[in-house]
Amino acid sequence: MSALYGEDILRTDLLSDEALELILSTASRFEAVLEAGGRLSNMAGQMLATLFFEPSTRTRLSFEAAMQRLGGSVISVADPRTSSAAKGESLADTARTVAGYADLIVIRHPREGSAREAAEAVEVPVINAGDGAGQHPTQALLDIYTIQKEKGTLEGLTVTLAGDLRYGRTVHSLSHLLVRLGMRLFLVAPPGLEMPKSIMGDMREEGVEITETTDLAAAMRESDVVYMTRIQKERFEDPAEYEQLKGAYVIDRALVEQAKSGISIMHPLPRVDEIVPEVDVYEGAAYFRQAANGVSIRMALLALVVGRE
């Protein structure tokens, strides 16, 4: 059995180097089989439960597509208003109930720490698909997979993380992996949306070069990858604060032309106005390829945690 057999996937900083390498290689192997027209049945007879208490398109559908690509089945809660949570049922009780129906659980919830709470309540593996402003480990893994495919390497790269670094769970998860891999980082955020100090402290312990700035253009001139995020309206208690900060950074063709030659542009999606549609035709615009890569990575994770790789 793999190093991930029976394990929960809750945070990127809990993944060993061995596990990271195994996930990437398994995803690549599964992807190659599908691209060659093959079929996979690793998860035949297995049931996945997807519990989504926050809106999702890419994460939920890619997990469900991944399970079906592996020959497994899916049951789903895609709207919390139709679940017993609307009646006041605790998350732990929901998880215990669903664990009786499924072999593993994928959960997204607006409360930070919710995935850990669910995992502690059940014996089946639990995968965190986003817990509030906390972590989104599977997004970070598909991001690393995308960087590897786009650049052909994970060594010697400079990456800019831009936009909402305070509430952005995607960058919280991704940053741990980037510094572990020795990448040089630029962190670009408007005042008030900087990376949390706790995460900054963890990253600086890795000894990599990290530059905090508000100058996106300057950062892109030195970067191999820019990872753009939207300003998340749903994370703001004060609507006026959101209105003040939205649109702080926008990537357009003019900015791309000033950037380092061959820069790859990534975004966890959905975008609002932070990457204008005219950028989509740029060959380094990787965000839709990035979204597609989620299926391969999530196939790997599903198979690995139940020992079906």
Backbone torsions as a table, in degrees:
resi	resn	phi	psi	omega
1	MET	NA	152.7	-178.0
2	SER	-74.6	169.2	178.3
3	ALA	-64.8	-16.1	-177.8
4	LEU	-101.4	1.5	-177.4
5	TYR	-59.5	125.5	178.6
6	GLY	76.3	2.6	-176.4
7	GLU	-88.2	153.1	169.4
8	ASP	-87.8	149.2	175.1
9	ILE	-112.6	95.5	-172.0
10	LEU	-113.1	-35.7	-176.8
11	ARG	-146.8	148.5	178.9
12	THR	-71.3	-30.1	-177.6
13	ASP	-73.6	-6.6	176.6
14	LEU	-94.1	-5.1	-179.4
15	LEU	-86.6	132.1	177.2
16	SER	-76.3	164.5	175.3
17	ASP	-60.4	-38.0	178.4
18	GLU	-62.1	-43.6	-179.6
19	ALA	-65.3	-42.3	179.8
20	LEU	-60.2	-47.2	179.5
21	GLU	-62.7	-39.2	179.9
22	LEU	-65.5	-42.0	179.6
23	ILE	-62.2	-47.0	-178.1
24	LEU	-64.2	-43.3	-177.9
25	SER	-69.8	-37.1	178.6
26	THR	-67.4	-41.5	177.0
27	ALA	-60.1	-44.3	179.4
28	SER	-62.2	-40.3	-179.6
29	ARG	-66.5	-45.3	178.6
30	PHE	-62.7	-42.8	-179.7
31	GLU	-61.4	-41.2	-179.9
32	ALA	-62.8	-38.9	178.6
33	VAL	-62.9	-46.4	-178.8
34	LEU	-66.5	-41.1	-179.8
35	GLU	-65.3	-26.5	178.4
36	ALA	-84.4	2.4	179.0
37	GLY	88.6	9.1	-179.5
38	GLY	-81.1	172.5	177.6
39	ARG	-126.5	151.3	-178.5
40	LEU	-121.7	142.5	-179.8
41	SER	-131.9	25.0	-176.9
42	ASN	-55.3	-36.1	-174.4
43	MET	-103.2	18.5	177.5
44	ALA	-57.4	132.3	-179.0
45	GLY	84.0	-2.3	-179.9
46	GLN	-100.6	147.3	-179.3
47	MET	-120.2	127.6	175.1
48	LEU	-103.9	134.4	171.4
49	ALA	-108.0	124.1	176.0
50	THR	-107.1	118.4	-178.3
51	LEU	-112.9	105.3	-175.6
52	PHE	-117.2	107.5	179.8
53	PHE	-99.6	6.8	171.9
54	GLU	-132.8	155.7	179.1
55	PRO	-59.7	145.8	178.0
56	SER	-161.1	140.3	170.3
57	THR	-115.2	-63.8	-174.1
58	ARG	-65.4	-47.9	-173.9
59	THR	-65.5	-49.5	-177.9
60	ARG	-65.1	-48.1	-176.9
61	LEU	-67.1	-35.5	179.8
62	SER	-71.1	-35.2	174.3
63	PHE	-64.1	-44.0	-179.2
64	GLU	-68.2	-39.0	175.7
65	ALA	-63.9	-40.8	179.6
66	ALA	-60.2	-46.2	-179.4
67	MET	-62.8	-42.1	-179.4
68	GLN	-71.6	-33.5	175.2
69	ARG	-62.9	-26.3	179.5
70	LEU	-93.0	5.1	176.6
71	GLY	86.3	9.9	179.9
72	GLY	-95.5	-176.7	-178.2
73	SER	-121.1	161.7	-174.7
74	VAL	-134.2	136.5	164.0
75	ILE	-119.4	150.3	-167.9
76	SER	-146.0	142.9	162.4
77	VAL	-112.2	107.9	-176.5
78	ALA	-106.7	-4.5	-179.6
79	ASP	-143.6	110.9	-176.8
80	PRO	-59.9	-20.6	179.8
81	ARG	-69.2	-18.0	-179.7
82	THR	-102.5	5.8	179.5
83	SER	-106.2	171.6	179.4
84	SER	-71.2	-7.8	173.2
85	ALA	-61.1	-30.8	178.6
86	ALA	-68.0	-17.6	178.4
87	LYS	-95.8	-0.3	178.7
88	GLY	99.7	8.1	178.9
89	GLU	-65.1	139.5	178.8
90	SER	-70.7	156.6	178.6
91	LEU	-63.9	-38.7	179.5
92	ALA	-62.0	-41.4	179.1
93	ASP	-67.8	-38.5	176.3
94	THR	-61.0	-45.6	-179.5
95	ALA	-62.4	-43.6	179.6
96	ARG	-61.4	-40.8	179.6
97	THR	-64.4	-48.8	-176.4
98	VAL	-66.1	-32.3	178.6
99	ALA	-61.7	-21.0	175.3
100	GLY	-77.2	-12.2	-178.9
101	TYR	-106.9	-20.5	-168.2
102	ALA	-133.5	161.2	179.9
103	ASP	-90.9	-17.4	175.4
104	LEU	-160.4	158.6	-174.1
105	ILE	-128.0	135.5	169.6
106	VAL	-113.4	129.0	-175.2
107	ILE	-131.5	137.3	167.7
108	ARG	-123.6	135.8	-174.3
109	HIS	-151.4	146.9	-177.5
110	PRO	-73.1	-11.3	-176.1
111	ARG	-98.1	127.3	177.3
112	GLU	-62.6	133.7	-178.4
113	GLY	91.8	-2.8	-176.8
114	SER	-66.0	-38.8	-179.8
115	ALA	-63.7	-40.6	177.0
116	ARG	-63.3	-39.7	178.5
117	GLU	-61.1	-43.8	178.6
118	ALA	-65.3	-41.8	-178.3
119	ALA	-63.6	-37.2	-179.4
120	GLU	-70.6	-18.0	-176.8
121	ALA	-89.5	-14.9	-172.4
122	VAL	-132.5	165.9	178.6
123	GLU	-99.4	-17.8	178.4
124	VAL	-77.4	154.8	178.6
125	PRO	-62.1	141.8	177.7
126	VAL	-120.8	132.6	178.0
127	ILE	-114.6	127.2	-179.5
128	ASN	-80.1	116.5	177.6
129	ALA	-102.0	20.7	178.4
130	GLY	123.0	117.1	178.1
131	ASP	-121.8	90.3	179.6
132	GLY	58.0	-131.6	178.2
133	ALA	-92.0	16.7	-177.0
134	GLY	-80.7	-96.0	-174.9
135	GLN	-131.6	161.5	175.5
136	HIS	-145.5	71.3	-169.4
137	PRO	-62.1	-35.7	-178.0
138	THR	-71.4	-28.9	173.7
139	GLN	-65.5	-43.4	179.2
140	ALA	-62.0	-38.8	179.7
141	LEU	-66.7	-41.2	177.5
142	LEU	-70.4	-27.6	175.6
143	ASP	-66.3	-44.7	177.5
144	ILE	-62.9	-42.6	177.7
145	TYR	-59.7	-40.9	178.9
146	THR	-66.0	-44.9	178.4
147	ILE	-58.9	-44.1	179.6
148	GLN	-60.2	-42.3	-179.4
149	LYS	-72.2	-39.4	-176.8
150	GLU	-72.8	-40.2	-174.5
151	LYS	-99.8	-13.9	179.7
152	GLY	79.7	3.1	-178.9
153	THR	-163.7	163.2	171.8
154	LEU	-117.3	11.8	-175.7
155	GLU	-107.9	140.8	172.4
156	GLY	69.6	24.4	-176.1
157	LEU	-97.4	154.1	171.5
158	THR	-115.0	128.9	-175.4
159	VAL	-125.2	135.5	172.5
160	THR	-103.2	127.0	170.5
161	LEU	-103.9	123.4	-171.2
162	ALA	-133.5	149.0	174.9
163	GLY	109.2	-127.1	-177.2
164	ASP	-88.4	92.3	-179.7
165	LEU	-91.8	-12.9	180.0
166	ARG	-78.0	-49.7	-176.7
167	TYR	-101.0	-8.7	-172.2
168	GLY	-74.5	100.0	-178.8
169	ARG	-65.1	-24.7	178.9
170	THR	-66.4	-43.6	-179.9
171	VAL	-74.6	-27.7	176.0
172	HIS	-62.1	-44.9	179.9
173	SER	-72.2	-43.7	-175.8
174	LEU	-65.8	-37.9	-175.9
175	SER	-58.7	-37.8	179.5
176	HIS	-60.8	-41.1	-178.3
177	LEU	-73.7	-39.0	-178.7
178	LEU	-61.6	-45.8	-178.8
179	VAL	-71.0	-33.7	177.3
180	ARG	-62.4	-34.3	179.1
181	LEU	-83.4	2.4	174.2
182	GLY	80.6	20.5	-178.2
183	MET	-81.0	143.9	174.4
184	ARG	-78.5	137.0	-174.4
185	LEU	-122.5	141.0	163.2
186	PHE	-111.9	130.7	177.4
187	LEU	-112.3	114.1	-173.6
188	VAL	-117.7	115.9	-178.4
189	ALA	-149.4	149.0	173.5
190	PRO	-72.3	157.8	179.5
191	PRO	-53.6	130.9	-179.1
192	GLY	99.2	-16.2	-179.4
193	LEU	-119.0	26.6	179.6
194	GLU	-70.0	161.3	176.8
195	MET	-58.3	135.5	179.4
196	PRO	-56.8	144.6	-176.5
197	LYS	-60.6	-34.4	-179.0
198	SER	-63.6	-40.2	179.2
199	ILE	-72.2	-38.6	177.4
200	MET	-59.3	-41.4	-179.8
201	GLY	-62.8	-43.0	178.3
202	ASP	-63.1	-40.9	-177.4
203	MET	-67.8	-41.9	-176.5
204	ARG	-66.7	-23.9	177.2
205	GLU	-64.7	-21.5	179.7
206	GLU	-77.6	-13.0	174.7
207	GLY	79.0	14.9	178.7
208	VAL	-88.3	164.6	179.9
209	GLU	-80.6	123.0	-179.7
210	ILE	-128.7	126.2	179.8
211	THR	-119.2	122.6	174.7
212	GLU	-96.2	131.1	-176.9
213	THR	-154.2	164.3	172.1
214	THR	-106.4	2.7	-174.3
215	ASP	-98.8	94.5	-178.0
216	LEU	-66.4	-42.0	-178.4
217	ALA	-59.6	-44.5	-179.9
218	ALA	-64.1	-40.9	179.5
219	ALA	-64.3	-40.7	-178.7
220	MET	-68.5	-24.7	177.8
221	ARG	-68.6	-19.0	-177.7
222	GLU	-113.7	5.3	-171.0
223	SER	-109.4	145.8	173.3
224	ASP	-85.1	-27.2	-179.3
225	VAL	-139.4	137.2	167.9
226	VAL	-117.6	128.6	-178.6
227	TYR	-110.8	103.4	-174.7
228	MET	-93.3	142.9	175.3
229	THR	-130.1	155.9	178.5
230	ARG	-84.9	155.3	170.7
231	ILE	-76.8	118.3	-168.0
232	GLN	-88.6	102.8	-177.8
233	LYS	-56.7	-37.0	-174.5
234	GLU	-70.4	-12.7	-179.1
235	ARG	-92.2	-6.1	-175.5
236	PHE	-95.4	128.7	172.7
237	GLU	-77.2	-29.8	-178.2
238	ASP	-106.5	107.3	-179.9
239	PRO	-56.8	-31.7	-179.2
240	ALA	-66.0	-35.1	178.5
241	GLU	-65.6	-41.0	177.8
242	TYR	-62.6	-46.1	-178.7
243	GLU	-60.0	-32.5	-179.5
244	GLN	-72.4	-32.8	-172.4
245	LEU	-99.1	-21.3	-177.4
246	LYS	-62.6	145.0	-179.0
247	GLY	74.8	14.8	-178.5
248	ALA	-61.9	-35.0	179.1
249	TYR	-134.0	133.4	178.5
250	VAL	-135.6	126.9	174.7
251	ILE	-93.0	118.5	175.8
252	ASP	-125.1	-179.3	-176.4
253	ARG	-61.2	-37.5	-179.3
254	ALA	-62.1	-40.3	180.0
255	LEU	-69.4	-38.3	178.4
256	VAL	-63.0	-40.1	-178.7
257	GLU	-67.4	-24.0	177.0
258	GLN	-85.0	-14.6	-172.5
259	ALA	-78.9	173.3	175.8
260	LYS	-57.7	136.9	-178.6
261	SER	-58.6	131.5	177.8
262	GLY	81.5	9.8	-179.0
263	ILE	-57.3	138.4	175.5
264	SER	-95.1	135.7	-179.1
265	ILE	-110.3	122.5	-179.3
266	MET	-121.7	158.5	-180.0
267	HIS	-162.3	132.8	-179.3
268	PRO	-71.3	-14.3	-179.5
269	LEU	61.1	151.2	5.1
270	PRO	-77.9	149.6	173.6
271	ARG	-93.5	157.7	175.2
272	VAL	-114.7	-77.0	178.5
273	ASP	-135.0	11.6	-173.8
274	GLU	-84.1	-14.3	169.1
275	ILE	-132.4	116.1	-176.3
276	VAL	-75.4	148.1	-176.1
277	PRO	-56.7	-26.1	-179.1
278	GLU	-64.1	-18.4	179.0
279	VAL	-76.1	-18.4	-174.6
280	ASP	-58.6	-29.8	-177.2
281	VAL	-80.6	-11.2	176.9
282	TYR	-65.7	131.5	-173.7
283	GLU	-64.1	-22.7	177.6
284	GLY	-87.5	1.9	176.1
285	ALA	-73.1	103.1	-168.5
286	ALA	-104.2	1.3	-167.2
287	TYR	-66.6	-31.9	177.2
288	PHE	-79.5	-31.6	171.2
289	ARG	-65.4	-38.9	177.2
290	GLN	-58.0	-46.9	179.2
291	ALA	-61.6	-41.0	179.6
292	ALA	-64.8	-32.9	179.7
293	ASN	-64.7	-16.7	178.7
294	GLY	-60.8	-31.2	-179.5
295	VAL	-65.8	-47.7	-178.3
296	SER	-62.4	-45.8	-179.9
297	ILE	-63.9	-41.6	-177.6
298	ARG	-74.6	-28.7	170.0
299	MET	-59.6	-46.9	-179.5
300	ALA	-60.4	-45.9	-178.0
301	LEU	-63.7	-45.3	-179.1
302	LEU	-59.6	-46.3	-178.0
303	ALA	-68.0	-39.6	-175.1
304	LEU	-67.7	-40.8	-174.9
305	VAL	-73.6	-17.3	176.1
306	VAL	-109.6	9.3	175.3
307	GLY	71.7	31.5	-179.2
308	ARG	-113.3	23.2	-176.1
309	GLU	-73.0	NA	NA
